Amino acid sequence: MRLLVLPALVATLHAAPVLAHPHIFVDAEIEVVFDEAGDPKGVWISWAYDPFFSMLLVSDMGLDPDFTGEITEEERPELDGFDMNWIEDYHGDTHASQDGAPLELTGPLEWESDYRDGQLYSRHLRHFIDQPDPTQEWSVEVYDPTYYTSYGIVGTPKITGRSDCTARIFEPDWDAAGAQLEAALDEVLGAGGDIEADFPAVGALFAEEVRIECAAP
């Protein structure tokens, strides 16, 4: 995740006495949207931030000063788009592909934000620039390549606009991913590198995959 926010918060996270990565934990939900012709149109991506990061971010925005876990209706507009200020070249941590080829998505076109029970929530819509072929299987993954943010897909992925498509979640090989991460970190340390500054791009290894398949025409 790459937000134009809080130098102080980033410093706080980097100073935390934890393993280098990940720092932020996000539950993600996926909704695939088809148009009236039955072609893939876009994806709604929902993020629920972990309570600790939510507390830091809300506090930095000057909201919920008493840590009640809620905000007033007057404060709610200040949340609008709080995580939509993406830096240049940020891909949004959502990756679509078909037959091994990446499918480009637009930036966020619509979004919603909320804060309840001490957690920040957001939801945004992105359209396909490279449209998948709906007659063939294709996939969506949510991950940060740097593994600064750890995403986990929760709930059942939704399909809107067609009733003859399925979306199934496939988990990575956690043991293999952990072993590759350990080997990569050993390589960084062996070369005299800094774990934080030189952390390997291993986010994809830990990514869950949503595979979408539709009935043959």
C-alpha positions, 0 to 999 in steps of 0.5 A: 500500500502506498498512501500520501499520508503521515510521515510521523506514522510511517516513522512510528511503524518503522521504529516498532520492534517487530520483524521487518515486514509486514507492518500493516494487515488488511482484510480484502474482499473482491467483487467482480462486475460484468456489464450488460453484455456479460463482459468483465467491466471492473472490480470492487476492492474492499479493505479493512485495516487492522485495529492498530494501524486504524488507530494510528491513522485516525489519530493522525487525522485528528478523529476519535480523540477519545478512542471510542472506536467511532466517529461522529457524522460531522467527522465522517466527510473527513474520511472520504478517500483517505486512502485514495491519494496514491503516489505516482506509479502505484498500482493499487496492490490489485493484480489481474491476469489471464494466461500469465499476462497482466491485465491493466486496471484504471485507478479508482473511479468510485470509493467509499470510506468508513470507521466503526468498532475501531477499524477503518474500512474503504471500498473502491471500484476499478475498471479493466483497461485490458479486458479479460476474455470471459470465455477463459479463466482469469484471476485477481490477486491482492498483494503488496510486492514489498510485503510491507502490507499483508492482505488476506482475502475474507468472505466469498468473492462476489460476482455482479452482472452474471449468474453463470460465473464462479470465483474461487479462492486458491491459497499459496503454498505457505511453507514454500513462500516462508522458505523462499522468504527466509532464503531471500532474507539470508541473502540480504544479510549475507551481503551486508544489507539492511533488512528494512531498506533491502527487503526482497519483493516477496509479496506475490509469494504470499498472495491468495488468488481469486480465479474467475470462470464463466460458463461456455457460451 
